[in-house]
């Protein structure tokens, strides 16, 4: 038996030790590999390689939108289907969309991960975790929906989107806390550092704060033009994040000051009863600027 000594290091909240290169090469181990660890009664720790299993193939089921599609979704999820896409050649009507949301919300470990006018993606994660990157995208798209709901005065949809926002934000916080506490990734995302994890946490905290503002915001005609500018400002931040465009994010970061000047000019002309609404929109602009600084 060959004995090798290694120095213990600290990563996040955990103590870690590197594996001998010769040993990892003998078993063809890499960063995706797993090992089994046995804590022995004599105080020793045994580490043995675990054979990699082939990557899971996504089992996708495409369902055409129809009045009975909700029943099909529930039946297939309960039968073990993990990935369902509801599609339509026309816009999926609001009533059917709300039915799908209601039933999916009640299914364990099941989430709507993508949603557009003609497509709804439903995933049953079971024991798996939602990838952190997908969580952040979902938060951004939910805020985009909330802007539309405020503008269109569809307050039931606004409340639904906010509930979804808080649920996805909670899951993301749990992911990042677990990683920072243990140094172990709980999702398939394995390409960010502890500093980036903290940035993600702050970035998504700003998203949740914007959601809180939008949930209680009610527009009036004099405020709508400035609301549209703030809506566009958020979309630019979202675009910069999705494209990982640092130049665009810097441009967006600077734009906030022009919006604040415009808001101050508007406040001087509006009835005092409208001031709180403008200040709420300024609050959204402040958070968008902070998000741009983290991209």
Secondary structure, 3 states (H helix, E strand, C coil): CCCCCCCCEEECCEEECCCCHHHHHHCCCCCCCEEEEEECCCCCEEEEEECCCCCCCCCEEEEECCCCHHHHHHHHHHCCCCEEEEECCCCCCHHHHHHHHHHHHHCCCEEEEEEECCEEEEEECCCCCCCHHHHHHHHHHHHHHHHHHHHHCCHHHHHHHHHHHHHHHHHHHHHHHHHHHHCCCCCCCCCCCHHHHHHHHHHHHHHHHHHHHHHHCCCCHHHHHHHHHHHHHHHHHHHHHHHCCHHHHHHHHHHHHHHHHHHHHHHCCCCHHHHHHHHHHHHHHHHHHHHHCCC
